[in-house]
């Protein structure tokens, strides 16, 4: 068997040669995550790389060191997966996960993982832009009063130039009341 898997015959404890010294345990708010020194040192500018440079890697018992970080572990698996491969599939999170991505961005900022911060910021901006551009289903109605002889000019101005849809017209003698509407985007609704 490989040396990392055997135990000393005279002891219930693993032998010193069985402990992989590159293994690191991150205790994040009480939840343990196991990884390697190589993964945490993948980007020299991160919180983890600085943490490993500042502290000794092993304790006096030659056991892999455990680092405690007082943070919520909810998003940490994504952080760790990013460090393992320098990418994360943000498309699988979808539009409904904008708040999740905001929270993940805060964690990436805390741990100083610049590549992930850039990817998340770009994706959040893209989703926000798409949401603002989407039609909300709401309409902006306009009531236009004009003389009967001006109906064609009003139609041209509002329907052709301003992209309103004709809804209805009410004629009272020489005066017309025209109801026009257009769909508004979510971004326009936010401004109202």
Secondary structure, DSSP 8 states (H G I E B T S, - for coil): --TTT-B-TT-SSB-GGGS-TTEEEEEETTEEEEEEHHHHTSSTTSHHHHHHHHS-SB-TT--B-EEEE-S-GGGHHHHHHHHHHS---GGGG-GGGHHHHHHHHHHHHHTT-HHHHHHHHHHHHHHHHHHHHSEEEEEEEEEEEEEGGGHHHHHIIIIIIS--EEEEEEEETTEEEEEEEEEEEHHHHHH-
